[in-house]
């Protein structure tokens, strides 16, 4: 049983979390650290574990999603709103810090009032009363923060000074003995380009306060496109982002095999296939499904998000299949994957009038020839692609099967090629036990049923 912070660790990253947690606790603030990885590689889960570990170690830590706050006019407003309750919990018994927090919020709103009217007037060409709109908007969005946040207007430099000074008072446990507050910001790269950049600017220029440690999850490549969307395609966006990030942490590469195994376990595949083992014909279904999907996932370089959603789709198909019905796991995994990435090719294959040649050509394109010839999974997929067209539709099989038969007899073919062709022909002619045929239309109907369900994509 994993300890609490790592209960959702499907990628064996607990060691990395613990090491980074120790490093963060030894950082001198202020500092901004990014956790960089492409979309769908587990940044959210990693940050959640790191946040939980810091809290377990007695540190003050808050967590929020920037993407869920980018409706706000200014990231500073979102920041104050999101951490308001957390800060309140941390300082509820300290009247001095409570007073400092109220002053910080008031100063923050004065900073907001300095910048928002110009933006509103620019966007509306002066048609509306910008100052009134500002007050109405700020009042509505910050009512829970303070009753008097927008009653007065002060000069920007005084407000910034007051803001920083009072935030510092809130954070520090004792004078000359600062206690860091760790602020985790997730999904910055999913925000509007302007909002994402403004957030970084606010963090760097207004929140560079002793005691604050920001940990930002981002896809640096994606965020660089946001910068270019604002400043132009020729702008040096990566260099610009470095101005706001003090240290960058690249998320360790995922252990795809472990992740797939964990999802199968979570979705109950073990139990489902164990119950089917009483049928001799289904003895190897679980093994074939897992191995073939891993082969596809590595060949297509799937992200963790891709893996998660495709396995969820496969899960719907197998759980809509009767216990005594063939699943054709190799064919199922390949068709679900292909439909997701190349729907036209999938539709061409399931057309009764088509041959399997295009689909087999696509299969060959996924992996180098030598690796393909040494791969049982590839032979298994190809054999089922041929068997499904031959037995269910009785269509023209094209040239593929005959080519393999010729390869077997051809001494000029390499040993690897002859062995591969033997496997394909054997599987194509006897895809399942007892000479049963592949009923493609039944499998397709269950795949189409799974398409009626939609999956969210709010994690990264």
C-alpha positions as MATLAB code, in Angstrom:
seq = 'XXXXXXXXXXXXXXXXXXXXXXXXXXXXXXXXXXXXXXXXXXXXXXXXXXXXXXXXXXXXXXXXXXXXXXXXXXXXXXXXXXXXXXXXXXXXXXXXXXXXXXXXXXXXXXXXXXXXXXXXXXXXXXXXXXXXXXXXXXXXXXXXXXXXXXXXXXXXXXXXXXXXXXXXXXXXXXXXXXXXXXXXXXXXXXXXXXXXXXXXXXXXXXXXXXXXXXXXXXXXXXXXXXXXXXXXXXXXXXXXXXXXXXXXXXXXXXXXXXXXXXXXXXXXXXXXXXXXXXXXXXXXXXXXXXXXXXXXXXXXXXXXXXXXXXXXXXXXXXXXXXXXXXXXXXXXXXXXXXXXXXXXXXXXXXXXXXXXXXXXXXXXXXXXXXXXXXXXXXXXXXXXXXXXXXXXXXXXXXXXXXXXXXXXXXXXXXXXXXXXXXXXXXXXXXXXXXXXXXXXXXXXXXXXXXXXXXXXXXXX';
ca = [
       0.000    0.000    0.000;
       1.474    3.359   -1.019;
       1.679    6.140    1.597;
      -0.980    8.900    1.194;
       0.919   11.327   -1.076;
       1.655    8.572   -3.593;
      -1.616    6.659   -3.808;
      -2.107    7.863   -7.394;
       1.493    7.272   -8.435;
       1.073    5.080  -11.515;
       4.465    6.081  -12.901;
       6.809    5.240  -10.026;
       7.664    8.908   -9.483;
       7.530    8.889   -5.675;
      11.324    9.005   -5.438;
      11.470   12.057   -7.699;
       8.751   13.751   -5.650;
      10.567   13.144   -2.370;
      13.869   14.437   -3.752;
      12.257   17.558   -5.201;
      10.299   18.128   -2.000;
      13.540   18.160   -0.003;
      15.120   20.525   -2.529;
      12.161   22.924   -2.321;
      12.338   22.962    1.467;
      15.966   24.036    1.210;
      15.383   26.740   -1.423;
      16.023   30.363   -0.566;
      12.997   32.425   -1.574;
      11.683   34.177   -3.561;
      11.972   31.736   -6.415;
       9.895   30.571   -9.385;
      10.346   27.000  -10.528;
       8.675   25.409  -13.548;
       7.847   21.728  -13.914;
       8.088   21.215  -17.646;
       6.608   18.365  -19.697;
       4.431   17.992  -22.808;
       0.654   17.905  -22.508;
      -0.696   14.669  -21.119;
       2.485   13.504  -19.372;
       1.220   13.615  -15.786;
       2.174   17.115  -14.617;
      -1.006   17.562  -12.580;
      -0.600   14.296  -10.677;
       3.080   15.051  -10.074;
       2.285   18.509   -8.661;
      -0.514   17.123   -6.503;
       1.843   14.554   -4.989;
       4.527   17.197   -4.392;
       1.973   19.531   -2.802;
       0.719   16.703   -0.550;
       4.249   15.716    0.465;
       5.126   19.273    1.468;
       1.976   19.536    3.581;
       2.789   16.188    5.184;
       6.195   17.630    6.104;
       4.451   20.546    7.867;
       4.975   23.147    5.115;
       2.442   25.781    4.090;
       1.313   24.962    0.576;
      -1.593   25.969   -1.681;
      -2.657   24.608   -5.061;
      -4.828   26.034   -7.822;
      -5.461   25.719  -11.533;
      -4.676   28.821  -13.578;
      -6.912   27.543  -16.370;
      -9.951   27.608  -14.078;
      -9.298   31.274  -13.267;
      -8.543   32.776  -16.663;
     -12.011   34.326  -16.828;
     -10.610   37.046  -14.537;
      -9.429   40.344  -16.018;
      -6.176   40.187  -14.105;
      -4.225   37.194  -12.754;
      -3.519   39.065   -9.535;
      -7.248   39.100   -8.796;
      -7.437   35.358   -9.473;
      -4.390   34.770   -7.281;
      -5.870   36.668   -4.332;
      -9.203   34.929   -4.734;
      -7.797   31.428   -5.033;
      -5.457   31.594   -2.057;
      -7.795   33.657    0.161;
      -9.380   30.686    1.914;
      -6.095   28.802    2.226;
      -4.355   31.825    3.722;
      -7.293   32.311    6.064;
      -6.874   28.761    7.331;
      -3.171   29.292    7.908;
      -3.488   32.551    9.859;
      -6.917   32.266   11.517;
      -5.546   32.440   15.055;
      -3.104   35.271   14.351;
      -4.748   38.701   14.445;
      -1.589   40.469   13.288;
      -1.298   38.343   10.191;
      -5.034   38.553    9.525;
      -4.778   42.328    9.531;
      -1.742   42.181    7.220;
      -3.637   39.931    4.819;
      -6.570   42.366    4.664;
      -4.149   45.186    3.903;
      -2.454   43.104    1.213;
      -5.797   42.411   -0.466;
      -6.741   46.076   -0.406;
      -3.384   47.031   -1.877;
      -3.813   44.354   -4.538;
      -7.143   45.793   -5.631;
      -5.625   49.271   -5.843;
      -3.022   47.808   -8.201;
      -5.815   46.255  -10.238;
      -7.693   49.558  -10.454;
      -4.580   51.187  -11.854;
      -4.409   48.871  -14.857;
      -7.927   47.717  -15.649;
      -9.669   50.913  -16.885;
      -7.248   51.401  -19.754;
      -7.795   47.827  -20.920;
     -11.564   48.185  -20.696;
     -11.603   51.472  -22.607;
      -9.339   50.038  -25.273;
     -11.614   47.033  -25.733;
     -14.839   49.056  -25.827;
     -13.584   52.145  -27.675;
     -14.817   54.329  -24.816;
     -18.466   53.377  -25.305;
     -18.993   52.512  -21.637;
     -17.981   54.035  -18.348;
     -14.812   52.031  -17.735;
     -14.346   53.142  -14.131;
     -17.885   52.082  -13.234;
     -17.432   48.755  -15.010;
     -14.208   48.198  -13.129;
     -15.881   48.777   -9.788;
     -18.856   46.558  -10.640;
     -16.623   43.767  -11.921;
     -14.125   43.929   -9.083;
     -16.944   44.112   -6.544;
     -18.612   41.024   -7.945;
     -15.428   38.952   -8.216;
     -13.893   39.987   -4.892;
     -16.920   40.252   -2.622;
     -15.680   37.239   -0.638;
     -12.281   38.839   -0.121;
     -13.223   42.111    1.540;
     -16.130   44.571    1.697;
     -13.980   47.597    1.068;
     -11.528   46.358   -1.594;
     -12.379   48.964   -4.219;
     -13.543   51.904   -2.140;
     -10.381   53.919   -2.531;
      -7.786   54.555   -5.172;
      -4.136   54.985   -4.305;
      -1.052   55.560   -6.285;
       0.403   52.440   -7.875;
       3.859   52.583   -6.310;
       2.436   52.951   -2.797;
      -0.003   50.106   -3.388;
       2.740   47.791   -4.648;
       4.936   48.612   -1.664;
       2.079   47.998    0.774;
       1.113   44.804   -1.022;
       4.575   43.293   -0.828;
       5.199   44.385    2.742;
       1.949   42.894    4.037;
       2.280   39.659    2.085;
       5.685   39.278    3.703;
       4.152   39.751    7.152;
       1.551   37.083    6.414;
       4.165   34.546    5.341;
       6.871   34.985    7.955;
       6.456   32.904   11.092;
       8.787   35.198   13.000;
      10.816   38.244   12.162;
      14.133   37.241   10.541;
      12.863   33.654   10.376;
      10.854   33.331    7.165;
       8.713   30.255    6.571;
       8.111   29.609    2.892;
       4.658   29.463    1.383;
       4.639   27.084   -1.603;
       2.172   28.051   -4.324;
       1.439   25.448   -6.984;
      -0.049   26.752  -10.235;
      -1.313   24.110  -12.637;
      -2.303   24.261  -16.331;
      -0.831   27.652  -17.127;
      -0.225   26.526  -20.713;
      -3.978   25.975  -21.239;
      -4.856   29.598  -20.459;
      -5.519   32.417  -22.905;
      -2.152   33.642  -24.232;
      -2.596   37.106  -22.751;
      -3.642   35.728  -19.380;
      -0.746   33.262  -19.221;
       1.826   35.958  -19.945;
       0.218   38.441  -17.558;
       0.278   35.781  -14.853;
       4.018   35.274  -15.283;
       4.565   39.028  -15.214;
       2.532   39.402  -12.016;
       4.411   36.577  -10.332;
       7.794   38.024  -11.269;
       7.171   41.704  -10.596;
       4.563   41.788   -7.807;
       5.055   38.476   -6.039;
       8.850   38.361   -5.859;
       8.538   38.410   -2.090;
      10.723   36.684    0.455;
       8.918   33.556    1.594;
       7.028   32.874   -1.654;
       7.993   29.855   -3.741;
       6.029   29.353   -6.953;
       5.909   25.982   -8.707;
       4.366   26.307  -12.166;
       3.332   23.323  -14.290;
       3.781   24.092  -17.968;
       4.453   22.761  -21.405;
       7.219   25.198  -22.298;
       6.841   24.556  -26.005;
       3.105   25.248  -25.907;
       3.543   28.333  -23.749;
       6.160   29.673  -26.160;
       3.456   29.605  -28.864;
       1.286   31.754  -26.583;
       4.114   34.277  -26.332;
       4.461   34.363  -30.123;
       0.718   34.822  -30.478;
       1.134   38.104  -28.610;
       4.519   39.364  -29.751;
       4.807   37.887  -33.237;
       6.050   34.682  -34.845;
       9.664   35.904  -35.008;
       9.816   36.766  -31.312;
      12.384   34.846  -29.226;
       9.737   33.280  -26.998;
      11.865   30.700  -25.160;
      14.342   33.366  -24.101;
      11.474   35.576  -22.988;
      10.037   32.824  -20.769;
      13.417   32.350  -19.107;
      13.108   35.868  -17.698;
      10.289   34.659  -15.450;
      11.588   31.218  -14.463;
      14.464   30.927  -12.011;
      14.857   27.171  -12.297;
      13.334   24.608  -14.622;
      12.623   21.011  -13.668;
      11.985   18.577  -16.519;
       9.527   15.896  -15.542;
      11.168   12.441  -15.720;
      10.155   10.321  -18.693;
       7.169    8.137  -17.916;
       7.445    4.382  -17.487;
       4.783    3.516  -20.038;
       4.626   -0.198  -19.249;
       4.025    0.444  -15.545;
       1.385    3.059  -16.340;
      -0.537    0.723  -18.649;
      -0.367   -2.112  -16.109;
      -1.709    0.202  -13.402;
      -4.632    1.388  -15.536;
      -5.555   -2.185  -16.446;
      -5.596   -3.017  -12.741;
      -7.609    0.082  -11.844;
     -10.245   -0.661  -14.487;
     -10.623   -4.241  -13.316;
      -9.209   -5.936  -16.410;
      -7.556   -8.590  -14.226;
     -10.908   -9.689  -12.796;
     -12.686   -9.494  -16.144;
     -10.211  -11.709  -17.979;
      -9.721  -14.101  -15.062;
     -13.410  -14.975  -15.222;
     -13.040  -15.800  -18.933;
     -10.164  -18.234  -18.451;
     -12.600  -21.076  -17.932;
     -12.951  -20.980  -21.731;
      -9.861  -22.479  -23.332;
     -10.127  -20.189  -26.373;
      -9.694  -17.084  -24.186;
      -6.568  -18.172  -22.270;
      -4.271  -15.630  -23.919;
      -6.690  -12.726  -24.445;
      -5.417  -10.633  -21.545;
      -1.786  -11.148  -22.476;
      -2.449  -10.317  -26.129;
      -4.441   -7.187  -25.303;
      -1.764   -5.836  -22.985;
       1.191   -6.661  -25.240;
      -0.426   -5.381  -28.430;
      -1.546   -2.140  -26.829;
       1.946   -1.543  -25.424;
       3.382   -2.180  -28.894;
       0.992    0.376  -30.425;
       1.513    2.950  -27.653;
       5.292    2.857  -28.028;
       5.193    2.838  -31.821;
       2.883    5.866  -31.926;
       4.621    7.598  -28.979;
       1.386    8.091  -27.101;
       1.227   10.542  -24.216;
      -0.085    9.296  -20.889;
      -3.354   11.081  -21.652;
      -3.652    9.262  -24.976;
      -3.020    5.937  -23.250;
      -5.566    6.649  -20.541;
      -8.338    7.634  -22.932;
      -7.763    4.820  -25.418;
      -7.714    2.175  -22.695;
     -10.930    3.685  -21.319;
     -12.423    3.248  -24.798;
     -11.223   -0.373  -24.972;
     -12.652   -0.925  -21.506;
     -16.113    0.074  -22.734;
     -15.847   -2.383  -25.611;
     -14.785   -5.392  -23.562;
     -17.369   -4.727  -20.845;
     -20.094   -4.622  -23.494;
     -19.034   -8.124  -24.604;
     -20.649  -11.291  -23.252;
     -18.415  -13.544  -21.182;
     -18.491  -16.332  -23.780;
     -17.910  -14.051  -26.807;
     -14.603  -13.515  -28.598;
     -12.977  -10.110  -28.105;
     -10.155  -10.434  -30.674;
      -7.889   -8.301  -28.430;
      -5.138   -7.603  -30.984;
      -7.655   -6.455  -33.575;
      -9.659   -4.499  -30.998;
      -6.637   -2.541  -29.738;
      -5.449   -1.740  -33.262;
      -8.860   -0.665  -34.576;
      -9.577    1.593  -31.574;
      -6.146    3.190  -31.941;
      -6.502    3.664  -35.689;
      -9.977    5.126  -35.428;
      -8.660    7.661  -32.938;
      -5.750    8.799  -35.132;
      -6.865    8.033  -38.696;
     -10.625    7.695  -38.957;
     -10.673    7.599  -42.769;
      -8.342    4.604  -42.782;
     -10.491    2.869  -40.176;
     -13.638    3.467  -42.222;
     -11.919    2.200  -45.344;
     -10.926   -1.008  -43.589;
     -14.399   -1.818  -42.214;
     -15.989   -1.204  -45.628;
     -17.007   -4.680  -46.919;
     -15.788   -3.780  -50.405;
     -12.262   -2.839  -49.361;
      -9.130   -4.954  -49.022;
      -6.903   -4.857  -45.891;
      -3.879   -3.650  -47.878;
      -4.017    0.003  -46.777;
      -4.397   -0.923  -43.125;
      -1.467   -3.338  -43.314;
       0.641   -0.693  -45.032;
      -0.214    1.652  -42.159;
       0.783   -1.027  -39.642;
       4.161   -1.389  -41.378;
       4.718    2.373  -41.185;
       4.592    2.336  -37.399;
       7.846    0.515  -36.816;
      11.137   -0.154  -38.646;
      11.210   -3.316  -40.757;
      13.659   -5.276  -38.610;
      11.699   -4.548  -35.434;
       8.490   -5.497  -37.197;
       9.875   -8.832  -38.365;
      10.958   -9.636  -34.799;
       7.641   -8.589  -33.300;
       5.027  -11.214  -32.476;
       2.550   -8.417  -31.746;
       2.861   -7.027  -35.265;
       2.318  -10.483  -36.791;
      -0.685  -10.981  -34.523;
      -2.261   -7.702  -35.638;
      -1.616   -8.388  -39.322;
      -2.962  -11.927  -39.091;
      -6.203  -10.686  -37.550;
      -6.516   -7.847  -40.072;
      -6.472  -10.510  -42.812;
      -8.691  -12.991  -40.988;
     -11.393  -10.451  -40.226;
     -11.741   -9.417  -43.863;
     -11.596  -12.975  -45.184;
     -14.062  -14.697  -42.891;
     -16.571  -11.977  -42.138;
     -16.874  -10.143  -45.419;
     -15.493  -12.741  -47.830;
     -14.017   -9.825  -49.710;
     -11.004   -9.630  -51.953;
      -8.014   -9.966  -49.644;
      -5.731   -8.102  -51.993;
      -2.147   -9.283  -52.304;
      -1.065   -9.404  -48.672;
      -1.810  -13.021  -47.784;
      -0.446  -14.392  -51.058;
       2.773  -12.418  -50.642;
       3.330  -14.028  -47.247;
       2.682  -17.488  -48.690;
       5.265  -16.824  -51.387;
       7.767  -15.546  -48.800;
       7.561  -18.837  -46.937;
       8.633  -20.754  -50.070;
      11.224  -18.218  -51.226;
      14.765  -19.170  -50.177;
      15.968  -15.698  -51.115;
      13.915  -14.185  -48.309;
      15.691  -13.724  -45.004;
      15.052  -16.204  -42.224;
      13.345  -13.446  -40.195;
      11.004  -12.628  -43.088;
      10.037  -16.282  -43.609;
       9.346  -16.805  -39.902;
       7.277  -13.603  -39.771;
       5.254  -14.639  -42.828;
       4.645  -18.089  -41.311;
       3.209  -16.469  -38.193;
       0.944  -14.156  -40.193;
      -0.393  -16.968  -42.412;
      -0.990  -19.251  -39.436;
      -2.912  -16.561  -37.534;
      -4.867  -15.468  -40.605;
      -5.998  -19.039  -41.294;
      -6.733  -19.909  -37.671;
      -7.283  -16.649  -35.749;
      -9.197  -18.259  -32.883;
      -9.637  -21.731  -31.431;
     -11.805  -24.424  -32.987;
     -11.655  -22.868  -36.431;
     -14.022  -20.028  -35.514;
     -14.034  -17.015  -37.826;
     -13.632  -13.364  -36.880;
     -17.023  -11.651  -36.873;
     -15.812   -8.133  -37.657;
     -19.227   -6.506  -37.774;
     -19.916   -7.473  -34.141;
     -16.616   -6.005  -32.975;
     -17.200   -2.849  -35.015;
     -20.667   -2.418  -33.502;
     -19.184   -2.444  -29.979;
     -16.449    0.010  -30.993;
     -19.104    2.322  -32.414;
     -21.083    2.019  -29.182;
     -18.037    3.172  -27.213;
     -17.952    6.312  -29.335;
     -21.226    7.434  -27.750;
     -19.277    8.153  -24.572;
     -17.054   11.187  -24.123;
     -14.074   11.476  -21.793;
     -12.811   14.643  -20.095;
      -9.315   16.049  -20.635;
      -8.881   18.289  -17.620;
      -5.726   16.642  -16.277;
      -2.181   16.972  -17.496;
];
